[in-house]
């Protein structure tokens, strides 16, 4: 098949996927017009490695408290960590607070439209900048999250799973698939993401519900099993990450600074507990005060 023929075949995926999305897309608050660019940005920070069901209540509370970047910027970083609750990976809260501060100081309180300016914000990388540009401003960007990468790996490349890290080949595929029209490109980005989240899932793809099953390269190849290194799920129990979460929970729930003894009570193993606490301090999530007392950052 020639390059031009492949490109045409790939572009034939647009209409069925977008039509499916128009019918089956979830009604999520960050997709509503009133969410604005700030609502989209908050959702993108929260949804990293975190399922929608856990994000929804925290997102609603966050936007009710801080409906604009400037509202968050006036608060301490510690309040952002406190409001982050149990979403996990709390450094995202610090980065979102830092981004809100930069937006308030340098962008007139408005999330910038310009891609380079988005990339310059704290905590905003290639994916997040593309997602904000696409979903908030209807721009034309390749938006490659885990769900989209899995859809493209199966539908186009013919393999069960994408590589562990995003590759140059994946970026070329995404760019080749990107519709020329900005509005269609933004819709395509949202539609492929939703298809991966609801139908073309990691553990149980429901091909009978897929709008492009008839042309899916992986399915046409007989759905071959992944042949690379075993894919390992993330563990949590007993890890430093779990200890960090327990320590942060004590600090989030406290009005006043917390003594070392209160933190010692959450985990029996002293070496791991000390390592986790040192990591929280190094990451700027916890501030040590005099006499072994700790608090969230101010």
N, C-alpha and C positions, 0 to 999 in steps of 0.2 A: 504494500500500500504506500503510495507516495505521501510526502509531507503535506501537500495541499489536501489530499483525500482524508488523511488523518485529522487535520485541522477542521475540515467540514464535519466529519463524524463526531468530533468532540463538541463542536458548537451545537450539534443536534441534541445535546444533553440539556441545553439551557431551558427550552420551553417546558419539557415534562417536569423537570426539577422545580422550576419556579411556579408552575401551575399547581404542583403538589403542595408547595409551601403556602400558596395562597389559600388552599383549602384546609391544611392541617397544622399550620403554625400555632404554637401556643401563644396565649394572650399573656405576655410578660410585661411588667411595668416599664422596663427600659426600652421596649419597642413602641411604646405609645408616644405620640407627638409631644405630649406635655413633659416627657422625661427630659428633653433637651440634651445638649452635648454633655453637660455635667452628669446627668443621670446615666447616660451611656458610659461615661468614663468610670463612674463609681462601680457600675455593674461589671465592667471589664476587669477592674482590679479584684473585685470580690470573687468572680467566677473562675479565676485561675486555680486549677486543681481542686475546685470545690463544686459540688453538685448544686443545681438550681434550687432544689428543695431546702437546702441549708441557707442559701444566700437570701431567698425571698424575704423572710422576716427581718433580717438585719438590714437589708437594703431599704426596706420601707421605713424602718426606724431612723436610719442614717439620713435619708432625704427629708424626713419630717423635721429632724433636728438641724440639718445643715443643707438647706435647699440650694445654696450657691457655694462656689469655692471660697468666697470671702468669709462666709459664715464659719466654715471649718478652720480657715486660716487664723481666725481670732482666738481659737481654742488652743490649749496645749496639745503637744503630740501625745501626751499620756491619755488625754480624753479620747483621742482617736483610737488608741490601743484598747482602752476600756470599752468603747462602743463596738469594737471589732468582735468582742465576745469570743465565742468558740469556733469561729470560722477556720482557724488554723493559719499557719504561716503569717504570724502577726506583723512581720516586717512590712507586709503589704500596706498595713495601716499607717506606718511611719512614712512610707513612700507616697501614699495618697495624700497625707497631710502636707508633706513637702511639696508635692505637685500643686496642691490647692494654694499654698503660700506663694509659690512662683507665679501662678495664674493671677492671684490677687495683686502681686507687686509689679509684674511685668507685662500683663496682658489685659489690663483693665477689668479684671474679674471674669473674663469670658474665656472658655476653653478655646485655644487657637484652632483655626481651620488649617493653617499651613502645616504640611507634613513635617518639614524640618523643625518647626517650632514645637510641634507635638513631641518629636523624638528628643528634643532638648529638655523636656520636663523630667523631673526625678521619677524613676520607676516606670517610665514609658519606653518600651523597646519596640522592635520592628512590628511584632504582631499587634500590640496595643495601639500603636499609632495608626496602623492600617484599619483596625476595627473601629476606632473613633472616627476616622475620616470617612469610612464607608457608612457606618450605622447612624452617625450623628449628622453628617454633612452630605451624604449621597455621593461621595467621591469614588473614583475608580482605583481600587487597590486590590492586590491579592491578599486575602485574609486567611492565613494558614494556621488554624488551631488544630488540636488533636483530632477532632471529629472530621474536619474538612480533609486533613491529610489521609485519614482512613478511607473516606469516600473516594478520593482520587487514587489511592493505592489499589483499591479493588476495581473500581469502574474503569480506570484508564490503564494502570500499570499491570493489573492482573495478579496482584499478590494480596495475601490476607491482611497483612499489617504494614504500615509504613516503617521506615527506619526509626531508631530510637531518637535521633536528633534530625531536625529538618536539614535536608540536603539541597545542593544546588540544582540537582535534577528535579526535585519536587517543586522548587521555585520556578523552574522553566516550564514544567507542566501546568502549574497554576496560572502563569502568565499567558500560556497558550490557550487556556480555557476561558480566560477572562473576557467577558463581553465588551465590545467597543463602546457601547453607550454607557454613560456614567450611572444613570438610574438603574439600568438593567444589571450592571456590574455589582452595585450595592445590594440589589435584590438577590442576585446569584450568591453573593457571599453569605447572606443570612440563610438562604435556602439550603445550601450545601452543608452549612453548620448544623441546621436543624435536622437534615436527613441523617447525618452521622449520629446525632444525639438520640433520635427517636427510632430509626429503622436500621441503619447500617452500623449497629453498635459493635463494640469490641467483642463481647462474649456471645451474643446471640443475634446475628443479623437476620431480619425478617424479610427475606427476599420476595416473598409473595406480596408484600406491601410496598415494595420499592418501585418508583415510577420509571427507573432505568434498568430494571433487572434484565430485560431482553437484550440489552447491549453491554451489560457489565462484563468486562474482560475476565475478571476472576471467576464469575459464575460460568461463563462460556468455556473456561478452561477446566471446569469440573470442581471448582472451589478447593484448590489444593491447600493442604495444611501448611502452616508457616514452617519453614525449614531452617531458619536462622537460630541464633542463641535463644534459649528459653526466655519467654517474657515473664518477668517477675512482678508480682503485685507489691505495692508498698506496704511494709509492715509498720506498726505503730506501737503495739503493746510492748512495754519494757525498753523502749528506745529513749534516747535523750530528748527527742521531740515530745514524747509523752510527759517526761519530767518537766520540761520547759512549760508545757501547757498547764500542768498542775501548779507550778510556781506562779505563773501569770494569773491564774484564776484567783489565787489568794490576794494578789495585789490589785486585781480589777475590782474585787468585791470589797476592798478596804477603803474607808474614807481617809484614814490617816496613814502615815508611813508604817511599814510592817517590820517587826523585829525578826532577827534571824531565827529565833526559836519557832515562830509561826511557820516559816518556810521549811525548817527542818522536819516539821511534823508531817509534810505531805509525801515524803519519800524516804524509805529506810536506809537505802544504800548511800553512804555519805560521799564517796568519791564521785559517783555519777551525779548526785544532787549538786555538788559543788561545781562540777564541770558544766552542768546545764545552767546554773545561775551565772557563772562566769561568761557563758556564751550570751545570755540575755543582756548582761551588762555591756559586753563588747559590741553587740548589735544595736545598742542604744534603746533597748526596750525597757530597761530597768536602770534606775539610778541608785548607787550606794550612797548613803549618808553616814554621818559619824555614828560610832558605837554599834555597828552591825545592824543598821536600820536601812530599809529599802523602800523605794516608791516608784511609781510610773514616771516617765520623763515629763518635765514641765516645759 
